[in-house]
Amino acid sequence: MLWKLSITGIKGRLRDYVVLFFGLVMSSAIFYMFEAIATNKDFLASVSVISMSMIMLAFRLGSILLGLITLVYILYANSFLMAMRQKDYGMFMMLGAKSGKIAQMIFIETFAVGILATVTGSVVGVGLTALVNKLLTQQLHVSAANFSPFSVNGLVVTLLFYTVLFFLAALLNAGSTVKKPILKLLRASATPNRLQKNKFRLFAEAIIGLVFLGVGYTALAHIADLQMFGIELALVTIVLGTYFLFRSVIVAVITLLKKSDKLAFKGLNNFTLSQLSFRVRDYTQMLSMVAILFALALGASTVGLGFHNEIDRLTNAMASYDLVLNNAQKIDQAEVTALQPTLNVTYTQKSDANTIYYSQAEFDEHPLRYQEFVDSTAPRKTVELDGATLASNQEAQSQLRDLELSEEGLKEIKVLPAAEFAALSLPETQLQVVQVADFKDTLDDISKLVTQNETNNPSILPMEDFTQKYYAYSVSNSMYSSLEFMGFFLGLAFLTMLASCLMFKILSGANSDVLRYSMLDKIGTRHSLLRSSIRKEIGVLFALPGILGVVHVLFGLQMFAVLLADPYQGIWLPFAIFFVLYLAYYFVTTWIYTGIVLKKEK
């Protein structure tokens, strides 16, 4: 019997449960993906030692952060569903159902939906893991022969974690609901929170909110000095500042707008403003949480893109040429020509036991390039060294020494006039430097030449010679690619959950609004005006946390200035993606809400 009542209850709120189910599926799928990658040591070992540690750490931290946010999401989402079902539970208790049986029914509903979503999410996660594995291995340019999208360890951790979460949520829902008096359960949806209009208190809360936000933003801007304390301080102050700002500003703005006769009495604006003021305190807490989650979601994706941009910046900063070939006379030059280089220069070397000689004329014709370091905030600039400079300046010679083999680096460098160099009767070798139009497009071909260079010169230590651009790219790519993917998928999971929470909050009051819209319909109000009122009301509730979330991100990106050269580079892309997804949730919420409160026109 309990199962039948639970299933009937779920069917009665099917649309609401679908929203909850979708959010939980996304969360558990991404959680499984993080765990599947982080626990697959064979795959990580096949990538490289550096990427293994970085990817494992990145995805493990992602799992922890996602788990914490999921806990908040489950508590909020379930509390909204329970609030919408309270009247049903009160009716059951009035008809003689024992509180223990009601508690069992609530427990079954919560736990069953959660476990079903987790299993479904794990299945989706296998496919998502396969996709991310393909993208990640392509980005890292490695093979993944040891990787399987299905991970027993990842599945066990996911099922265990979410089972514990839903067990606790089910106990909490069951215990909190049955303890409430029957009358309170029956009238739960009809209990408004009155609008607070004390001007002094509103002004004080607004000032407090701005001060808290100012402290939080300042802490983020000086994160290099404050370090972990700065993060903790910003987390507390920004959350409090967001809450106080919403608590005061929403009330003040609604009050001011309602006082404007020109605006308030245009169409159904007065009704819309009254709808916003109804239960405003409940919205304050929700909008504050959504704004913080929105900032986390958008920030995660924006920083992920920043890490992607950092790969090219670090690679170009460490290496002056796209390809350096030692003993280039052993290389098949047809393979070099196939790269269609924009620069292809060969410097002739002659050496004895203590000295390595170069021709000044070759450097005069094709000056040596190197990346000059100014400071950590300024981009490096390319400097060219001609033959005369290299002949007289030992500091300039150090740039040339970086391109030489390790055994050559111990020898003295002499740059001689062409005639003197030609007169030397010593063995000749070649140092070849190459620049191509697009490094990434020719990466596979460059990789083959780098491998040949290693074979020809056994003293080369791969991953330690950052003058070879391929090595520099491999290291920076291993460091940042996993963070890039983690940021994107965390942002997607956070966005799904925050939008779902806001949707739950709005829809939880829909049933109590049916009577108001029905009265307007009976007195002849056009449905077009009613729909416009709904769009405006829900639009405001979606826009407010979105706007403040964007402000949080714009200030919060300052904390990544210690890791990224330009945290704001290309932020339009994640902003545009989030705007489209967030707008989709707005339209879905408006459509569902309209279907609940308005009767279909005949």
C-alpha positions, -999 to 999 in steps of 0.1 A, spaced: 0 0 0 28 24 9 44 17 -25 11 25 -43 7 58 -24 43 68 -30 40 60 -68 7 79 -69 23 109 -51 52 109 -76 29 107 -106 9 136 -92 40 158 -91 57 142 -121 69 174 -137 86 185 -104 101 150 -99 114 151 -135 133 183 -128 147 169 -96 156 136 -114 174 154 -143 195 175 -119 204 144 -99 213 124 -130 236 152 -142 252 154 -108 258 116 -104 269 112 -140 296 139 -137 306 126 -102 310 91 -117 331 106 -146 354 123 -122 359 92 -101 363 69 -131 392 91 -144 407 98 -110 408 61 -100 420 46 -133 457 45 -125 466 24 -155 453 50 -179 469 79 -159 502 61 -159 501 57 -196 496 94 -201 528 105 -182 540 110 -146 532 147 -146 497 144 -161 489 114 -139 494 134 -107 477 165 -121 447 147 -136 442 126 -104 443 156 -82 421 178 -104 393 152 -108 395 141 -72 390 178 -60 362 181 -86 345 151 -70 347 166 -35 334 200 -46 306 185 -66 297 163 -37 294 192 -14 272 212 -38 251 181 -45 244 178 -8 231 214 -7 210 207 -39 195 176 -25 185 193 7 169 222 -11 152 202 -38 137 177 -14 126 204 10 106 220 -19 91 187 -30 81 180 6 66 215 9 44 208 -21 34 174 -8 27 185 28 -10 191 21 -13 155 8 4 141 39 -19 162 61 -49 147 43 -36 112 49 -31 119 86 -66 134 88 -80 102 73 -63 81 100 -29 73 86 -3 68 114 26 92 114 50 62 113 35 50 80 36 85 66 73 87 75 79 54 58 61 66 27 82 98 26 114 78 31 105 54 3 97 83 -21 129 102 -14 152 72 -13 137 55 -44 139 86 -66 175 92 -54 187 56 -61 170 55 -95 186 88 -104 220 76 -92 218 44 -112 207 62 -143 233 89 -138 260 62 -135 249 47 -168 250 82 -184 283 87 -167 299 58 -186 290 74 -219 301 108 -206 334 93 -194 340 77 -229 334 111 -245 357 130 -221 383 103 -224 383 108 -262 385 146 -258 411 145 -231 434 120 -249 431 140 -281 440 172 -262 470 155 -245 480 137 -277 484 103 -261 469 68 -266 445 54 -241 448 16 -246 445 10 -208 414 31 -203 379 17 -200 348 40 -195 334 15 -171 352 17 -138 342 -6 -109 359 17 -84 342 48 -98 308 30 -98 312 18 -62 323 52 -49 294 69 -67 267 45 -55 280 45 -20 283 83 -18 248 90 -32 232 62 -12 244 77 20 233 112 9 198 100 0 195 79 31 202 109 52 179 131 31 151 106 34 155 104 72 155 142 74 124 146 52 105 119 70 114 132 105 107 169 97 74 163 80 56 140 105 66 162 135 45 191 121 9 195 132 -18 184 108 -32 220 105 2 234 96 6 207 69 -27 215 54 -21 252 53 16 252 45 12 265 10 -11 293 21 12 309 46 29 340 32 59 359 45 49 395 49 69 422 32 92 441 56 91 478 49 112 494 77 133 519 57 161 522 83 165 485 86 165 481 48 191 508 44 213 493 71 211 458 55 220 473 21 251 490 36 261 458 55 257 438 23 278 462 2 305 463 30 307 425 31 309 423 -7 336 449 -7 357 430 18 352 397 -1 362 413 -34 392 429 -19 403 396 -3 401 380 -37 421 408 -53 449 402 -27 448 364 -27 485 362 -34 492 379 0 463 365 21 465 330 5 441 305 22 428 331 47 418 353 18 397 324 3 380 317 36 374 354 43 359 359 8 337 329 10 321 340 43 318 377 34 305 373 -2 278 348 10 267 372 38 269 402 15 248 385 -11 221 375 14 219 410 30 219 427 -4 191 406 -17 171 409 15 172 447 14 173 455 -23 144 433 -34 121 448 -8 132 483 -15 129 480 -53 95 464 -51 83 491 -27 96 519 -49 81 504 -81 47 500 -65 47 536 -55 51 547 -91 15 550 -104 27 553 -140 45 520 -138 24 501 -112 -10 507 -130 3 498 -165 -12 465 -175 -9 439 -147 24 454 -133 8 460 -99 -3 424 -97 31 412 -108 49 433 -82 25 419 -56 33 384 -67 70 391 -62 65 406 -28 45 374 -17 68 351 2 97 375 -4 117 362 25 117 327 11 129 340 -22 157 360 -5 174 328 8 169 310 -25 181 339 -47 212 343 -25 221 306 -29 214 307 -66 236 337 -71 265 320 -53 260 288 -73 257 308 -105 290 325 -97 306 291 -90 292 275 -122 302 304 -145 335 309 -127 344 272 -130 338 273 -168 355 306 -173 386 295 -154 386 262 -173 387 283 -205 415 304 -189 436 272 -183 431 263 -220 444 297 -231 473 293 -207 486 262 -225 496 283 -256 509 312 -236 532 291 -215 544 271 -245 553 301 -265 569 318 -235 593 288 -229 603 281 -265 615 305 -292 612 280 -321 586 254 -330 613 228 -336 650 225 -327 671 198 -344 706 189 -331 729 171 -356 704 180 -382 726 165 -409 712 131 -398 675 143 -404 656 136 -436 651 172 -447 621 161 -468 602 156 -436 611 191 -425 600 206 -458 567 188 -455 560 210 -425 559 239 -449 580 260 -425 578 298 -424 613 298 -411 639 271 -417 675 281 -406 705 259 -402 736 271 -383 769 253 -390 789 241 -359 825 231 -357 840 219 -324 871 205 -307 876 193 -272 870 227 -255 854 250 -280 824 251 -303 826 275 -332 799 293 -353 800 316 -383 791 352 -376 778 357 -412 750 330 -406 737 349 -376 739 382 -394 718 367 -422 694 350 -398 696 364 -363 690 341 -333 656 345 -316 648 342 -279 620 351 -256 629 380 -232 614 378 -197 603 411 -183 581 401 -153 554 376 -145 526 401 -156 540 412 -189 541 391 -220 575 380 -232 588 396 -264 610 381 -291 645 395 -293 669 389 -322 706 385 -318 729 391 -347 764 378 -353 782 408 -338 762 406 -306 768 369 -302 805 373 -309 810 399 -281 783 393 -255 785 362 -233 750 367 -219 737 366 -255 757 334 -260 738 318 -232 706 319 -254 725 300 -280 739 276 -254 703 267 -245 698 252 -279 729 230 -278 733 195 -265 742 190 -229 778 179 -238 782 210 -260 770 233 -233 802 228 -213 823 241 -242 833 277 -248 814 294 -276 833 314 -303 815 333 -331 841 339 -359 841 359 -391 832 338 -421 867 335 -434 882 324 -401 853 299 -396 859 284 -431 896 280 -424 889 257 -394 896 221 -402 873 205 -377 843 181 -379 810 199 -388 775 194 -374 743 214 -379 719 231 -356 686 236 -373 657 258 -360 622 257 -376 591 279 -373 557 267 -388 525 285 -396 504 266 -370 522 245 -344 492 225 -333 482 216 -369 516 201 -375 520 186 -340 520 150 -351 547 155 -377 567 176 -353 565 148 -328 580 124 -352 609 147 -359 614 153 -322 616 115 -317 642 112 -345 662 140 -328 661 120 -295 673 89 -313 701 108 -330 712 125 -297 708 101 -267 720 127 -243 687 146 -247 664 143 -216 628 146 -228 605 167 -206 635 186 -192 645 205 -223 620 233 -225 637 250 -254 622 222 -275 586 235 -280 571 200 -282 584 193 -247 571 226 -234 537 220 -249 535 185 -235 542 197 -199 518 227 -200 492 207 -218 494 179 -191 491 205 -164 461 224 -176 440 202 -198 425 182 -170 417 214 -151 401 227 -183 377 198 -186 370 197 -149 360 234 -149 337 229 -178 318 199 -164 317 213 -129 301 245 -143 276 224 -162 267 204 -131 264 235 -109 242 253 -135 219 223 -138 214 222 -100 211 260 -94 185 264 -122 167 233 -109 166 248 -74 152 281 -86 127 263 -107 116 242 -77 112 274 -56 90 291 -82 69 261 -90 64 253 -53 42 283 -50 23 277 -83 -6 258 -67 -13 287 -43 -13 311 -72 -40 292 -91 -68 310 -73 -54 344 -80 -50 338 -117 -84 321 -118 -101 353 -103 -83 375 -129 -95 351 -156 -131 352 -144 -132 390 -144 -121 390 -181 -84 396 -180 -69 386 -213 -46 356 -212 -19 375 -231 -17 399 -202 -16 371 -177 12 354 -196 31 386 -198 28 390 -160 41 355 -155 71 361 -179 80 393 -161 77 378 -126 98 348 -134 121 368 -155 129 391 -125 135 360 -103 159 345 -128 177 378 -137 185 390 -102 208 361 -91 222 359 -126 233 396 -126 248 394 -91 264 360 -100 281 377 -130 294 405 -108 308 379 -84 326 362 -113 340 394 -127 355 403 -93 363 367 -84 385 361 -114 411 384 -98 421 355 -75 433 336 -105 457 363 -117 485 344 -98 478 314 -121 466 329 -153 482 357 -173 448 371 -183 419 355 -164 394 377 -185 406 365 -219 378 352 -240 352 353 -211 324 361 -237 323 324 -247 314 308 -213 292 338 -206 273 332 -239 270 294 -232 256 300 -197 232 327 -209 217 303 -235 214 274 -209 201 297 -182 175 311 -206 164 276 -215 156 269 -179 137 302 -177 115 293 -207 109 258 -193 100 272 -158 76 298 -174 60 271 -195 54 247 -166 42 275 -143 18 289 -169 4 254 -174 -4 251 -137 -19 285 -130 -38 292 -163 -66 272 -178 -63 265 -215 -82 289 -237 -111 272 -255 
